[in-house]
Amino acid sequence: MAALDRYTCEDAFRRLDDYLDRELSPREADLVRQHLELCAACASEYQFEESVIRQVREKLARIPAPEGLLNRISSALTRLRETE
């Protein structure tokens, strides 16, 4: 893709998941944001996907990890590295 000064709907839609996850470069994120400010259809899709993610996060329960789990995982990884 050539250097662009703005994204099409296809460009923005292709990057929407990464935009929601904050995984785009600052330039790409800015181009998506600018597109969402101008395009009602893409902004609507963004709002829908953002609301789904927010609702899922609200439903997730945080449970404490069992005592010693981190140590067991770390030990297992160390053993694995030693056998490689």
Secondary structure, DSSP 8 states (H G I E B T S, - for coil): ----SS--HHHHHHHHHHHHTT-S-HHHHHHHHHHHHH-HHHHHHHHHHHHHHHHHHHH-------TTHHHHHHHHHHHHHHH-
